[in-house]
């Protein structure tokens, strides 16, 4: 029998990621799983160039400020997921993290560290590359994940 104790859905605010959340909610209900909604903030400039520090040095408070900005951005998406789960017995955890290297690596590491049994992701995120059949994050996660991955189109 398939055992899905923990399901991870990645959220970036795109239509595809919110569709993925709908699938993840349905699967979590069926398997009585814990649902984790994850938003990953990627800083392509890296932390050393974060503008909140006068010296350009990375400080714990500048990283915390960046993380808080990510949480604020994701909170509206998390609220929508919580509303969809309001009349269920689902345990829903929401988390926003910072990816200093890559979004794919952050999601893969998170899923391994949190013992995720299934990752649900939209086929494309907020990227402007609409012509891609499969987004680069979805492709990378599908390739490197330690667990099954469901890609929602």
N, C-alpha and C positions, 0 to 999 in steps of 0.2 A: 504494500500500500504506500502511496506517495504521502510523504509527511512534509508539510510546509508550515513550520512554526513561525517563521519570520519572513515577511515579504517586504522588499524595498521598492519604492517607486520614486523615480527621479523627477523633479519638478523644476521647470524653468519659466513657467508662465505661458508657454506656447500652447496652441490648441492641441497639438499632438501629446504634450506631456499631461494635459488635463484629461485627455481621452485615456491615456495610459493609467491615470489615477482611477478612472471609472472601472477599468478592467481589474486593477489591483484590489479595489474595494470588493468587487464581486468574488474574486478568488479568495480573498481573506475571509469573507463571510462563509464561503463553502467549506473551507478547511479550518475554520476557527483559528485563524492566524493573527499574529500581531502585525500591524501595518506600520511601516516607517516611511514617511515622506521626507525626501532629502533634496535640499537645494544646495548646489555647489557654486560658489562665487570664484571665478578665475581672475587672477590679476596678471595680465600679460606683460606688465612692466615689472612685476616682482615687488616684494615688500620694500626693497631698498629705496624705491622711488615714490613711496606713499607720501602724499603731499602734506599730511598733517604734522609731520615732524620738521622742525626748522633746520635741523642739521642733515636731514636725509637719512638718519639712522633709524633702524627698526627698533621700536620700543614695545613693550607689552601693551601699553595703552593704545598705541597706533594700530596694532593688530586687533585689539578688542574693539576699537572704533570701526574698523573695516568689517569685522564680523557682525557687529550690531547693524551696520548699513545693510548687509546681506540679509539678516533676519527681518528687518523692516520691509525690505523689498519682497521677500518671500511670504511674509505673514498673510497677505491678502489671498495668496494661493492656498496656504495652509488652512485659512478660515473656510475657504470653499470646500476643501476636502473634509474638514471637521463637520460642516453642515450636512454633507452627503452621508456621513457616518452617524449623525445625531440619533437616528432611530434604530441603530444597530447595537449589538454588544461588542463591537470591535474596539480593540485597544489600538489607539492611533498615537504614534510618536512623530513629532516633527523636528527637523534639525536642519540648520544652515551651517555649512562649513566653508573654509577657504582652501582653495587649491593653488599652492604656490608653483606647482610644476605643470599638471594637466588635469582637466576634469575627469578624463577616463581613469587615470591613476588614482585620483581621490576616491572615485566611486568604487573601484576595484578594492582598494585598501579598506575602505569603510565596510564594504560587504564581507570581506574576509574577517576583519576584526569583530564585527557584530554578528557573526555566524548566520548570515542571510541565506535562506534556502531558495529564493527566487527573486530575480531582479526584473522589474517591469519598467520599460522605457519607451518613450515615443520614438518613432522612426526618424524624425527630424526635430530639431529644437528651434530656437529663435533665429538661427542663422539665415542670412539672405540667400543662401545657395539652394533655392527651391528646386533646381533641376536634379539635384542629387537624389538617387533612389533611397539611399540609406545615409543618414548623417554620420559624420566622423565619430561623434561620441558613441552613438548606438553601435556602429561597426566595431569600435575599439572595445567596448564593453562585451559585445557578443564574442569577440575573439579571445579576450583574456580573463573573463569571469571564471570563478571557481565553481559556480553553481549555474543552474538553468537560467536563461534569459528569455523573456518574452518581449518582442518588439511590436508595438501597436502602431498601425498605420492610420 
